[in-house]
């Protein structure tokens, strides 16, 4: 198992990009590790006793409360933080033309979604753009399917997007205009887990493996199902 695979869920310790670099994981090695297809054991099932985590924020990570947003999906339909499909959600802020952190986080999300399907714990992946000028409804419709068939791309007005950014402590900044790629932005790299009602549950640093994302997310799903039946 790779070093990344051995890292605990970040909520059990101060694990992040900086920690990964201290441990000797290069950016290239990290990208390669996240691009490799991983598998869960055949008997892996959502087990709250095994996968449950401390819901409180770990020191050094952002204080996130979450909150509702009112945006438009890649099919032109209004979308809030509440999932009309009634599933938990993996949320990431980025943009279609991003060649940096998005190229690591989005494939990890896609793989986690597939793993969770195998665990009978389906989840909806969501991308909220930080580049609404290029990530229009039409633009997202063309791009999100390349990430994952079930990916939902969200855009909106600067004002409505700002509400979403504030809810998740997301900071974005225009860096420069690339001669070929266009506008380049810096933006947050965390992956957020929301329940079906849009309530924030936890977040993942992008160095966390798809397997671990799937395990922790599935634990929350099972925990939520158990609470609903009590």
GROMACS elastic network, one bead per residue, 0.5 to 0.9 nm:
[ bonds ]
;  ai    aj funct       b0    kb
    1     4     6  0.81006   500
    1     5     6  0.60055   500
    1     6     6  0.69732   500
    2     5     6  0.51497   500
    2     6     6  0.65897   500
    2    33     6  0.78148   500
    3     6     6  0.51278   500
    3     7     6  0.65605   500
    3    23     6  0.86968   500
    3    25     6  0.81574   500
    4     7     6  0.52986   500
    4     8     6  0.87627   500
    4    20     6  0.82617   500
    4    25     6  0.82193   500
    4    30     6  0.78899   500
    4    33     6  0.76125   500
    4    34     6  0.88902   500
    4   207     6  0.69387   500
    4   208     6  0.67639   500
    4   209     6  0.62793   500
    5     8     6  0.81009   500
    5    33     6  0.89365   500
    5   208     6  0.76453   500
    5   209     6  0.58275   500
    5   210     6  0.87601   500
    5   211     6  0.77642   500
    5   212     6  0.76610   500
    6   209     6  0.87969   500
    7    10     6  0.78205   500
    7    15     6  0.80439   500
    7   207     6  0.86404   500
    7   208     6  0.70536   500
    7   209     6  0.80872   500
    7   212     6  0.86619   500
    8    11     6  0.79716   500
    8    12     6  0.65496   500
    8    13     6  0.75439   500
    8    15     6  0.81882   500
    8   208     6  0.79021   500
    8   212     6  0.77718   500
    9    12     6  0.58474   500
    9    13     6  0.75831   500
    9    15     6  0.80959   500
    9    53     6  0.82401   500
    9   204     6  0.76594   500
    9   205     6  0.89002   500
    9   208     6  0.68401   500
    9   209     6  0.89160   500
    9   212     6  0.65636   500
    9   213     6  0.77981   500
    9   216     6  0.75900   500
   10    13     6  0.53117   500
   10    14     6  0.61676   500
   10    15     6  0.50518   500
   10    16     6  0.73684   500
   10    58     6  0.80626   500
   10   203     6  0.85087   500
   10   204     6  0.66357   500
   10   205     6  0.69311   500
   10   208     6  0.73455   500
   11    14     6  0.72699   500
   11    15     6  0.79558   500
   11    53     6  0.69049   500
   11    54     6  0.67149   500
   11    55     6  0.79685   500
   11    56     6  0.82081   500
   11    57     6  0.72431   500
   11    58     6  0.58157   500
   11   202     6  0.83863   500
   11   203     6  0.82952   500
   11   204     6  0.81137   500
   12    15     6  0.83716   500
   12    53     6  0.75842   500
   12    54     6  0.76338   500
   12    58     6  0.77246   500
   13    58     6  0.70836   500
   13    59     6  0.87025   500
   14    19     6  0.75120   500
   14    58     6  0.69477   500
   14    59     6  0.73063   500
   14    60     6  0.70335   500
   14    61     6  0.80579   500
   15    18     6  0.77894   500
   15    19     6  0.55108   500
   15    20     6  0.71063   500
   15   205     6  0.74293   500
   15   207     6  0.81958   500
   15   208     6  0.85792   500
   16    19     6  0.51623   500
   16    20     6  0.61422   500
   16    21     6  0.86881   500
   16    61     6  0.88397   500
   16   204     6  0.88600   500
   16   205     6  0.56620   500
   16   206     6  0.75781   500
   16   207     6  0.66004   500
   16   208     6  0.84090   500
   17    20     6  0.50952   500
   17    21     6  0.63296   500
   17    22     6  0.87113   500
   17   205     6  0.73783   500
   17   206     6  0.75299   500
   17   207     6  0.65285   500
   18    21     6  0.51606   500
   18    22     6  0.62594   500
   18    23     6  0.86903   500
   19    23     6  0.62170   500
   19    24     6  0.87252   500
   19    25     6  0.89398   500
   20    23     6  0.50537   500
   20    24     6  0.64770   500
   20    25     6  0.54961   500
   20    26     6  0.80236   500
   20    30     6  0.88271   500
   20   207     6  0.71512   500
   21    24     6  0.50110   500
   21    25     6  0.50794   500
   21    26     6  0.62745   500
   21    27     6  0.80306   500
   22    25     6  0.73945   500
   25    28     6  0.82062   500
   25    29     6  0.61538   500
   25    30     6  0.62303   500
   26    29     6  0.50281   500
   26    30     6  0.60420   500
   26    31     6  0.85384   500
   27    30     6  0.51073   500
   27    31     6  0.61981   500
   27    32     6  0.86441   500
   28    31     6  0.51814   500
   28    32     6  0.62354   500
   28    33     6  0.86205   500
   29    32     6  0.50970   500
   29    33     6  0.60781   500
   29    34     6  0.86596   500
   30    33     6  0.50463   500
   30    34     6  0.62320   500
   30    35     6  0.85996   500
   30   104     6  0.80462   500
   30   207     6  0.73186   500
   31    34     6  0.52842   500
   31    35     6  0.62407   500
   31    36     6  0.89459   500
   31   103     6  0.79806   500
   31   104     6  0.58216   500
   32    35     6  0.51171   500
   32    36     6  0.65193   500
   32   104     6  0.89133   500
   33    36     6  0.55126   500
   33    37     6  0.86790   500
   33   209     6  0.83523   500
   34    37     6  0.77753   500
   34    38     6  0.88678   500
   34   104     6  0.65326   500
   34   105     6  0.82733   500
   34   107     6  0.71727   500
   34   108     6  0.59928   500
   34   111     6  0.88938   500
   34   207     6  0.83271   500
   34   208     6  0.89927   500
   34   209     6  0.68249   500
   34   210     6  0.74471   500
   35   104     6  0.77570   500
   35   107     6  0.68570   500
   35   108     6  0.75063   500
   35   111     6  0.89053   500
   37   111     6  0.73889   500
   38   111     6  0.81095   500
   38   115     6  0.85712   500
   38   210     6  0.77422   500
   38   211     6  0.70578   500
   39    42     6  0.85315   500
   39   115     6  0.72517   500
   39   211     6  0.73013   500
   40    43     6  0.81199   500
   40    44     6  0.62754   500
   40   115     6  0.72096   500
   40   118     6  0.87822   500
   40   119     6  0.87271   500
   40   211     6  0.67973   500
   41    44     6  0.52758   500
   42    45     6  0.86780   500
   42   119     6  0.89647   500
   43   119     6  0.88068   500
   44    47     6  0.85298   500
   44   118     6  0.89825   500
   44   119     6  0.66867   500
   44   215     6  0.87313   500
   45   119     6  0.55713   500
   45   120     6  0.78588   500
   45   121     6  0.86175   500
   45   215     6  0.84497   500
   45   218     6  0.80191   500
   45   219     6  0.88063   500
   46    50     6  0.83149   500
   46    51     6  0.74580   500
   46   119     6  0.69901   500
   46   120     6  0.83930   500
   46   121     6  0.74999   500
   46   215     6  0.69299   500
   46   216     6  0.84934   500
   46   217     6  0.86198   500
   46   218     6  0.50983   500
   46   219     6  0.51754   500
   46   220     6  0.84039   500
   46   221     6  0.77527   500
   46   222     6  0.59688   500
   46   223     6  0.87793   500
   47    50     6  0.53842   500
   47    51     6  0.59110   500
   47    52     6  0.78646   500
   47   215     6  0.84180   500
   47   218     6  0.76365   500
   47   219     6  0.55634   500
   47   220     6  0.89328   500
   47   222     6  0.68339   500
   47   223     6  0.82010   500
   48    51     6  0.50139   500
   48    53     6  0.86867   500
   48   216     6  0.85673   500
   48   218     6  0.81287   500
   48   220     6  0.69060   500
   48   221     6  0.85657   500
   48   222     6  0.62693   500
   48   223     6  0.57121   500
   49    52     6  0.58798   500
   49   219     6  0.80007   500
   50    53     6  0.87954   500
   50   215     6  0.87856   500
   50   216     6  0.87957   500
   50   219     6  0.76179   500
   51   215     6  0.61082   500
   51   216     6  0.51381   500
   51   217     6  0.81249   500
   51   218     6  0.76579   500
   51   220     6  0.77246   500
   52    55     6  0.87802   500
   52   216     6  0.66439   500
   52   217     6  0.89216   500
   52   219     6  0.56571   500
   52   220     6  0.66663   500
   52   223     6  0.78767   500
   53    56     6  0.87916   500
   53   202     6  0.87901   500
   53   216     6  0.74212   500
   53   219     6  0.84967   500
   53   220     6  0.84615   500
   54    57     6  0.79663   500
   54    58     6  0.87742   500
   54   202     6  0.88846   500
   55    58     6  0.88469   500
   55   201     6  0.67735   500
   55   202     6  0.63624   500
   56   202     6  0.82778   500
   57    60     6  0.84820   500
   57    61     6  0.66609   500
   57    62     6  0.74216   500
   57    63     6  0.64113   500
   57    64     6  0.78228   500
   57   202     6  0.80255   500
   57   203     6  0.89276   500
   58    61     6  0.57286   500
   58    62     6  0.82745   500
   58    63     6  0.87174   500
   59    62     6  0.81232   500
   59    63     6  0.89607   500
   61    64     6  0.88143   500
   62   168     6  0.86851   500
   62   169     6  0.71090   500
   63   168     6  0.84063   500
   63   169     6  0.75729   500
   64   167     6  0.72534   500
   64   168     6  0.55584   500
   64   169     6  0.64381   500
   64   200     6  0.77793   500
   64   202     6  0.85819   500
   64   203     6  0.88126   500
   65   167     6  0.66244   500
   65   168     6  0.68092   500
   65   169     6  0.86491   500
   65   199     6  0.84025   500
   65   200     6  0.64684   500
   65   201     6  0.88586   500
   66   164     6  0.82721   500
   66   166     6  0.84472   500
   66   168     6  0.51895   500
   66   169     6  0.83694   500
   66   194     6  0.85331   500
   66   198     6  0.81135   500
   66   199     6  0.65938   500
   66   200     6  0.51559   500
   66   201     6  0.86552   500
   67    81     6  0.74742   500
   67   163     6  0.84955   500
   67   164     6  0.73152   500
   67   166     6  0.86823   500
   67   167     6  0.51379   500
   67   168     6  0.74857   500
   67   198     6  0.73087   500
   67   199     6  0.69251   500
   67   200     6  0.74845   500
   68    80     6  0.63691   500
   68    81     6  0.51599   500
   68    82     6  0.77362   500
   68   163     6  0.81305   500
   68   164     6  0.71717   500
   68   167     6  0.75700   500
   68   198     6  0.68570   500
   68   199     6  0.82437   500
   69    79     6  0.78972   500
   69    80     6  0.51345   500
   69    81     6  0.56658   500
   69    82     6  0.88917   500
   69   160     6  0.69949   500
   69   161     6  0.76592   500
   69   163     6  0.63422   500
   69   164     6  0.53507   500
   69   167     6  0.82866   500
   70    78     6  0.69698   500
   70    79     6  0.59021   500
   70    81     6  0.74053   500
   70   156     6  0.80390   500
   70   160     6  0.63237   500
   70   161     6  0.80408   500
   70   163     6  0.83746   500
   70   164     6  0.80932   500
   71    77     6  0.83837   500
   71    78     6  0.57824   500
   71    79     6  0.52303   500
   71    80     6  0.61954   500
   71    81     6  0.88293   500
   71   128     6  0.88031   500
   71   154     6  0.61595   500
   71   155     6  0.58228   500
   71   156     6  0.51154   500
   71   157     6  0.79073   500
   71   160     6  0.65979   500
   71   161     6  0.71610   500
   71   164     6  0.87910   500
   72    75     6  0.78486   500
   72    76     6  0.56845   500
   72    77     6  0.53916   500
   72    79     6  0.54705   500
   72    80     6  0.83066   500
   72   137     6  0.74488   500
   72   153     6  0.82390   500
   72   154     6  0.54236   500
   72   155     6  0.53971   500
   72   156     6  0.56894   500
   73    76     6  0.53268   500
   73    77     6  0.53558   500
   73    78     6  0.63141   500
   73    79     6  0.61720   500
   73   137     6  0.67019   500
   73   140     6  0.82324   500
   73   141     6  0.85573   500
   73   152     6  0.64921   500
   73   153     6  0.54245   500
   73   155     6  0.64025   500
   73   156     6  0.84900   500
   74    77     6  0.73971   500
   74   136     6  0.78660   500
   74   138     6  0.66578   500
   74   139     6  0.78928   500
   74   140     6  0.53354   500
   74   142     6  0.85203   500
   74   144     6  0.80771   500
   74   152     6  0.67158   500
   74   153     6  0.52054   500
   74   154     6  0.61867   500
   74   155     6  0.76976   500
   75    78     6  0.89628   500
   75   137     6  0.65800   500
   75   138     6  0.78345   500
   75   140     6  0.86053   500
   75   141     6  0.66224   500
   75   152     6  0.89474   500
   75   153     6  0.86418   500
   76   137     6  0.60767   500
   76   138     6  0.84106   500
   79    82     6  0.76641   500
   79    83     6  0.79339   500
   79    84     6  0.84114   500
   79   154     6  0.77588   500
   80    83     6  0.72858   500
   80    84     6  0.88523   500
   80   198     6  0.79909   500
   81   194     6  0.82729   500
   81   196     6  0.81706   500
   81   197     6  0.68346   500
   81   199     6  0.78291   500
   82    85     6  0.87685   500
   82    86     6  0.78920   500
   82   194     6  0.89597   500
   82   195     6  0.81382   500
   82   196     6  0.58208   500
   82   199     6  0.81660   500
   83    86     6  0.53498   500
   83    87     6  0.62810   500
   83    88     6  0.75231   500
   83    89     6  0.76037   500
   83   124     6  0.82619   500
   83   195     6  0.82178   500
   83   196     6  0.51786   500
   83   197     6  0.63112   500
   83   198     6  0.68120   500
   84    87     6  0.79117   500
   84   196     6  0.79132   500
   84   197     6  0.88118   500
   85    88     6  0.89176   500
   85   124     6  0.84539   500
   85   196     6  0.77974   500
   86   195     6  0.84932   500
   86   197     6  0.75550   500
   87   121     6  0.88786   500
   87   122     6  0.69493   500
   87   123     6  0.55812   500
   87   124     6  0.64432   500
   87   195     6  0.68488   500
   87   197     6  0.84442   500
   87   221     6  0.86648   500
   88   121     6  0.89543   500
   88   122     6  0.77139   500
   88   123     6  0.51378   500
   88   124     6  0.63113   500
   88   125     6  0.88596   500
   88   193     6  0.72979   500
   88   194     6  0.57177   500
   88   197     6  0.80478   500
   88   198     6  0.79841   500
   88   217     6  0.83273   500
   88   220     6  0.88529   500
   88   221     6  0.69870   500
   89   123     6  0.54637   500
   89   125     6  0.57457   500
   89   126     6  0.69052   500
   89   192     6  0.79950   500
   89   193     6  0.57872   500
   89   194     6  0.50080   500
   89   195     6  0.60743   500
   89   196     6  0.67552   500
   89   198     6  0.78309   500
   90   109     6  0.72957   500
   90   113     6  0.85350   500
   90   123     6  0.70783   500
   90   124     6  0.61819   500
   90   126     6  0.59949   500
   90   127     6  0.85848   500
   90   191     6  0.65881   500
   90   192     6  0.56504   500
   90   194     6  0.64383   500
   90   195     6  0.88870   500
   90   217     6  0.86111   500
   91   109     6  0.88350   500
   91   124     6  0.84538   500
   91   125     6  0.61152   500
   91   127     6  0.60021   500
   91   128     6  0.74634   500
   91   190     6  0.86619   500
   91   191     6  0.56976   500
   91   193     6  0.63399   500
   91   194     6  0.73587   500
   92   102     6  0.87236   500
   92   105     6  0.80381   500
   92   106     6  0.77903   500
   92   109     6  0.86995   500
   92   125     6  0.81017   500
   92   126     6  0.62613   500
   92   127     6  0.50523   500
   92   128     6  0.63087   500
   92   129     6  0.85846   500
   92   188     6  0.86532   500
   92   189     6  0.75825   500
   92   190     6  0.67914   500
   92   191     6  0.50748   500
   92   192     6  0.64594   500
   93   102     6  0.85407   500
   93   126     6  0.84517   500
   93   127     6  0.57033   500
   93   129     6  0.57834   500
   93   130     6  0.64980   500
   93   165     6  0.84163   500
   93   170     6  0.78587   500
   93   187     6  0.75285   500
   93   188     6  0.68974   500
   93   189     6  0.73810   500
   93   190     6  0.79990   500
   93   191     6  0.79591   500
   94    97     6  0.87750   500
   94    98     6  0.70537   500
   94   101     6  0.84283   500
   94   102     6  0.62224   500
   94   106     6  0.89376   500
   94   127     6  0.66398   500
   94   128     6  0.63478   500
   94   129     6  0.51138   500
   94   130     6  0.54877   500
   94   131     6  0.76610   500
   94   185     6  0.87996   500
   94   186     6  0.89783   500
   94   187     6  0.69734   500
   94   188     6  0.79012   500
   94   189     6  0.81266   500
   95    98     6  0.54743   500
   95   102     6  0.74595   500
   95   127     6  0.77782   500
   95   128     6  0.75728   500
   95   130     6  0.57899   500
   95   131     6  0.57993   500
   95   132     6  0.83368   500
   95   134     6  0.85918   500
   95   135     6  0.69088   500
   95   140     6  0.89733   500
   95   185     6  0.87258   500
   96    99     6  0.86361   500
   96   102     6  0.83335   500
   96   129     6  0.76899   500
   96   131     6  0.82047   500
   96   134     6  0.83133   500
   96   135     6  0.67391   500
   96   139     6  0.82814   500
   96   140     6  0.72362   500
   96   143     6  0.64490   500
   96   144     6  0.76552   500
   97   102     6  0.88662   500
   97   131     6  0.88109   500
   97   134     6  0.85647   500
   97   135     6  0.86653   500
   97   181     6  0.71644   500
   97   182     6  0.83815   500
   97   183     6  0.86539   500
   97   184     6  0.82970   500
   98   101     6  0.74601   500
   98   102     6  0.58498   500
   98   103     6  0.70458   500
   98   181     6  0.87289   500
   98   184     6  0.72561   500
   98   185     6  0.78718   500
   99   102     6  0.64478   500
   99   103     6  0.57111   500
   99   104     6  0.89571   500
   99   184     6  0.88778   500
  100   103     6  0.56743   500
  100   104     6  0.74208   500
  100   186     6  0.88819   500
  101   104     6  0.53617   500
  101   105     6  0.61531   500
  101   106     6  0.83944   500
  101   187     6  0.87100   500
  101   188     6  0.88058   500
  101   189     6  0.65478   500
  101   206     6  0.80571   500
  102   105     6  0.50759   500
  102   106     6  0.55141   500
  102   107     6  0.81410   500
  102   189     6  0.77352   500
  103   106     6  0.59810   500
  103   107     6  0.66636   500
  103   108     6  0.88741   500
  104   107     6  0.58754   500
  104   108     6  0.64072   500
  104   109     6  0.89154   500
  104   206     6  0.71795   500
  104   207     6  0.85857   500
  105   108     6  0.51229   500
  105   109     6  0.62183   500
  105   110     6  0.87080   500
  105   189     6  0.74548   500
  105   190     6  0.82617   500
  105   191     6  0.76228   500
  105   205     6  0.88148   500
  105   206     6  0.54991   500
  105   207     6  0.82685   500
  106   109     6  0.50451   500
  106   110     6  0.61825   500
  106   111     6  0.86556   500
  106   127     6  0.85902   500
  106   147     6  0.67914   500
  106   148     6  0.87545   500
  107   111     6  0.61484   500
  107   112     6  0.85277   500
  107   147     6  0.68014   500
  107   148     6  0.83241   500
  107   210     6  0.87181   500
  108   111     6  0.52030   500
  108   112     6  0.61277   500
  108   113     6  0.86283   500
  108   206     6  0.79074   500
  108   208     6  0.85900   500
  108   209     6  0.70392   500
  108   210     6  0.51625   500
  108   211     6  0.89082   500
  108   213     6  0.85166   500
  109   112     6  0.50267   500
  109   113     6  0.61542   500
  109   114     6  0.87314   500
  109   125     6  0.70139   500
  109   147     6  0.89966   500
  109   148     6  0.88052   500
  109   191     6  0.81522   500
  109   210     6  0.66325   500
  109   213     6  0.80139   500
  109   214     6  0.88478   500
  110   113     6  0.51753   500
  110   114     6  0.64729   500
  110   115     6  0.87881   500
  110   125     6  0.74076   500
  110   147     6  0.67305   500
  110   148     6  0.57128   500
  110   149     6  0.88987   500
  110   150     6  0.87922   500
  110   151     6  0.81144   500
  110   210     6  0.83211   500
  111   114     6  0.51205   500
  111   115     6  0.62048   500
  111   116     6  0.86176   500
  111   148     6  0.87666   500
  111   210     6  0.59806   500
  111   211     6  0.81737   500
  111   214     6  0.86845   500
  112   115     6  0.50123   500
  112   116     6  0.61073   500
  112   117     6  0.86015   500
  112   209     6  0.84677   500
  112   211     6  0.62776   500
  112   212     6  0.82692   500
  112   213     6  0.62461   500
  112   214     6  0.50639   500
  112   215     6  0.87383   500
  113   116     6  0.51482   500
  113   117     6  0.62749   500
  113   118     6  0.88483   500
  113   121     6  0.88305   500
  113   122     6  0.69830   500
  113   123     6  0.62008   500
  113   124     6  0.74315   500
  113   125     6  0.71795   500
  113   148     6  0.87169   500
  113   150     6  0.88032   500
  113   210     6  0.84888   500
  113   214     6  0.71710   500
  114   117     6  0.50974   500
  114   118     6  0.65598   500
  114   119     6  0.88534   500
  114   122     6  0.83011   500
  114   214     6  0.88544   500
  115   118     6  0.51876   500
  115   119     6  0.64723   500
  115   120     6  0.89210   500
  115   121     6  0.87285   500
  115   122     6  0.88957   500
  115   210     6  0.80226   500
  115   211     6  0.72354   500
  115   214     6  0.64373   500
  115   215     6  0.89345   500
  116   120     6  0.62344   500
  116   121     6  0.50570   500
  116   122     6  0.56175   500
  116   123     6  0.71081   500
  116   211     6  0.89457   500
  116   214     6  0.57267   500
  116   215     6  0.79907   500
  116   217     6  0.83777   500
  116   218     6  0.68773   500
  117   120     6  0.50923   500
  117   121     6  0.56204   500
  117   123     6  0.76595   500
  118   121     6  0.74956   500
  118   122     6  0.83273   500
  119   122     6  0.78779   500
  119   214     6  0.87899   500
  119   218     6  0.79131   500
  120   218     6  0.88327   500
  121   214     6  0.88835   500
  121   217     6  0.86108   500
  121   218     6  0.59282   500
  121   221     6  0.70490   500
  121   222     6  0.80998   500
  122   218     6  0.84917   500
  123   217     6  0.86174   500
  123   218     6  0.87748   500
  123   221     6  0.89721   500
  124   150     6  0.66906   500
  124   151     6  0.68597   500
  124   152     6  0.76038   500
  125   148     6  0.81301   500
  125   150     6  0.66777   500
  125   152     6  0.62642   500
  125   153     6  0.87787   500
  126   150     6  0.86339   500
  126   151     6  0.56280   500
  126   153     6  0.59548   500
  126   154     6  0.73761   500
  127   144     6  0.81682   500
  127   151     6  0.72028   500
  127   152     6  0.61732   500
  127   154     6  0.60617   500
  127   155     6  0.87696   500
  128   152     6  0.84745   500
  128   153     6  0.60863   500
  128   155     6  0.61812   500
  128   161     6  0.81292   500
  128   164     6  0.84790   500
  129   132     6  0.60949   500
  129   135     6  0.65579   500
  129   140     6  0.89000   500
  129   153     6  0.74402   500
  129   154     6  0.62878   500
  129   155     6  0.57328   500
  129   156     6  0.86017   500
  129   161     6  0.81391   500
  130   135     6  0.82757   500
  130   155     6  0.82852   500
  130   161     6  0.79511   500
  130   165     6  0.87577   500
  130   172     6  0.69317   500
  130   185     6  0.79368   500
  130   187     6  0.76675   500
  131   134     6  0.59363   500
  131   135     6  0.57979   500
  131   136     6  0.86717   500
  131   155     6  0.84240   500
  131   183     6  0.84204   500
  131   185     6  0.80391   500
  132   136     6  0.59066   500
  132   155     6  0.59912   500
  132   156     6  0.67932   500
  132   157     6  0.75337   500
  132   158     6  0.75492   500
  132   161     6  0.86245   500
  133   136     6  0.64483   500
  134   139     6  0.67170   500
  134   140     6  0.86442   500
  135   138     6  0.76396   500
  135   139     6  0.51170   500
  135   140     6  0.54762   500
  135   141     6  0.89858   500
  135   143     6  0.89345   500
  135   153     6  0.87440   500
  135   154     6  0.85364   500
  135   155     6  0.67920   500
  136   140     6  0.59981   500
  136   141     6  0.83585   500
  136   154     6  0.87377   500
  136   155     6  0.65257   500
  136   156     6  0.80118   500
  137   140     6  0.53058   500
  137   141     6  0.61124   500
  137   142     6  0.88077   500
  137   153     6  0.81256   500
  137   154     6  0.77834   500
  137   155     6  0.68499   500
  137   156     6  0.85927   500
  138   141     6  0.50395   500
  138   142     6  0.64736   500
  138   143     6  0.88901   500
  139   142     6  0.53514   500
  139   143     6  0.64623   500
  139   144     6  0.87630   500
  140   143     6  0.50286   500
  140   144     6  0.56975   500
  140   145     6  0.85650   500
  140   152     6  0.87195   500
  140   153     6  0.58446   500
  140   154     6  0.77071   500
  140   155     6  0.82426   500
  141   144     6  0.60718   500
  141   145     6  0.72480   500
  141   152     6  0.89205   500
  141   153     6  0.74446   500
  142   145     6  0.68443   500
  142   146     6  0.79752   500
  143   146     6  0.56026   500
  143   147     6  0.72461   500
  143   153     6  0.86036   500
  144   147     6  0.52604   500
  144   148     6  0.65622   500
  144   149     6  0.75267   500
  144   150     6  0.84096   500
  144   151     6  0.58616   500
  144   152     6  0.68685   500
  144   153     6  0.61491   500
  145   148     6  0.51664   500
  145   150     6  0.72863   500
  145   151     6  0.65427   500
  145   152     6  0.86070   500
  146   149     6  0.71767   500
  146   151     6  0.88448   500
  147   150     6  0.86245   500
  147   151     6  0.68248   500
  148   151     6  0.51464   500
  148   152     6  0.88229   500
  149   152     6  0.87402   500
  155   158     6  0.89386   500
  155   160     6  0.87335   500
  155   161     6  0.70922   500
  156   159     6  0.80079   500
  156   160     6  0.60950   500
  156   161     6  0.59512   500
  157   160     6  0.52176   500
  157   161     6  0.60364   500
  157   162     6  0.83117   500
  158   161     6  0.51423   500
  158   162     6  0.58880   500
  158   163     6  0.87473   500
  159   162     6  0.50142   500
  159   163     6  0.65850   500
  160   163     6  0.52430   500
  160   164     6  0.68208   500
  160   165     6  0.89157   500
  161   164     6  0.51510   500
  161   165     6  0.62375   500
  161   166     6  0.86694   500
  162   166     6  0.60799   500
  162   167     6  0.85293   500
  162   170     6  0.89847   500
  163   166     6  0.52505   500
  163   167     6  0.62194   500
  163   168     6  0.89068   500
  164   167     6  0.51426   500
  164   168     6  0.65422   500
  164   169     6  0.85784   500
  164   170     6  0.80860   500
  165   168     6  0.54835   500
  165   169     6  0.59114   500
  165   171     6  0.69530   500
  165   172     6  0.85686   500
  166   170     6  0.61155   500
  166   171     6  0.81937   500
  167   170     6  0.76827   500
  168   192     6  0.85069   500
  168   200     6  0.88611   500
  169   188     6  0.85605   500
  170   187     6  0.71140   500
  170   188     6  0.57381   500
  170   189     6  0.89232   500
  171   186     6  0.81160   500
  171   187     6  0.56622   500
  171   188     6  0.60499   500
  172   185     6  0.66359   500
  172   186     6  0.55454   500
  172   188     6  0.68721   500
  173   184     6  0.86589   500
  173   185     6  0.54591   500
  173   186     6  0.52391   500
  173   187     6  0.64936   500
  174   177     6  0.84914   500
  174   183     6  0.71574   500
  174   184     6  0.61759   500
  174   186     6  0.65338   500
  174   187     6  0.89082   500
  175   183     6  0.75328   500
  175   184     6  0.55866   500
  175   185     6  0.52859   500
  175   186     6  0.66127   500
  176   182     6  0.82240   500
  176   183     6  0.60213   500
  176   184     6  0.55627   500
  176   185     6  0.74486   500
  177   180     6  0.85429   500
  177   181     6  0.77017   500
  177   182     6  0.51338   500
  177   184     6  0.60540   500
  178   181     6  0.51731   500
  178   183     6  0.60148   500
  178   184     6  0.66806   500
  179   182     6  0.61344   500
  179   183     6  0.88379   500
  181   184     6  0.76296   500
  188   191     6  0.89902   500
  189   204     6  0.88890   500
  189   205     6  0.69141   500
  189   206     6  0.64200   500
  190   203     6  0.63994   500
  190   204     6  0.56278   500
  190   205     6  0.50347   500
  190   206     6  0.61431   500
  191   202     6  0.86662   500
  191   203     6  0.54488   500
  191   204     6  0.50290   500
  191   205     6  0.65020   500
  191   206     6  0.69415   500
  192   200     6  0.72216   500
  192   201     6  0.76721   500
  192   202     6  0.60928   500
  192   204     6  0.64169   500
  193   198     6  0.89531   500
  193   199     6  0.84657   500
  193   200     6  0.61493   500
  193   201     6  0.55337   500
  193   202     6  0.53195   500
  193   203     6  0.57330   500
  193   204     6  0.80106   500
  193   217     6  0.70911   500
  194   197     6  0.76133   500
  194   198     6  0.52437   500
  194   199     6  0.52263   500
  194   201     6  0.54776   500
  194   202     6  0.74393   500
  194   203     6  0.88884   500
  195   198     6  0.52407   500
  195   199     6  0.53718   500
  195   200     6  0.67189   500
  195   201     6  0.68336   500
  195   220     6  0.84561   500
  195   221     6  0.78121   500
  195   224     6  0.83777   500
  196   199     6  0.74012   500
  200   203     6  0.83305   500
  201   220     6  0.79749   500
  202   217     6  0.87485   500
  204   207     6  0.81085   500
  204   208     6  0.65849   500
  204   213     6  0.72406   500
  205   208     6  0.58378   500
  206   209     6  0.78021   500
  208   211     6  0.82693   500
  208   212     6  0.64558   500
  208   213     6  0.66966   500
  209   212     6  0.52966   500
  209   213     6  0.63127   500
  209   214     6  0.86487   500
  210   213     6  0.50110   500
  210   214     6  0.60791   500
  210   215     6  0.85704   500
  211   214     6  0.50978   500
  211   215     6  0.61490   500
  211   216     6  0.87255   500
  212   216     6  0.61174   500
  212   217     6  0.83233   500
  213   216     6  0.54488   500
  213   217     6  0.59588   500
  213   218     6  0.83574   500
  214   217     6  0.51960   500
  214   218     6  0.58422   500
  214   219     6  0.84034   500
  215   218     6  0.52208   500
  215   219     6  0.61667   500
  215   220     6  0.88333   500
  216   219     6  0.50284   500
  216   220     6  0.64527   500
  216   221     6  0.87851   500
  217   220     6  0.51851   500
  217   221     6  0.63220   500
  217   222     6  0.87394   500
  218   222     6  0.61421   500
  218   223     6  0.84225   500
  219   222     6  0.51715   500
  219   223     6  0.60012   500
  219   224     6  0.85053   500
  220   224     6  0.60094   500
  220   225     6  0.85447   500
  221   224     6  0.50887   500
  221   225     6  0.62027   500
  221   226     6  0.86030   500
  222   225     6  0.50531   500
  222   226     6  0.61161   500
  222   227     6  0.86138   500
  223   226     6  0.51163   500
  223   227     6  0.62449   500
  223   228     6  0.86803   500
  224   227     6  0.51062   500
  224   228     6  0.61856   500
  224   229     6  0.88205   500
  225   228     6  0.50916   500
  225   229     6  0.64875   500
  225   230     6  0.89484   500
  226   229     6  0.53730   500
  226   230     6  0.65313   500
  227   230     6  0.52605   500
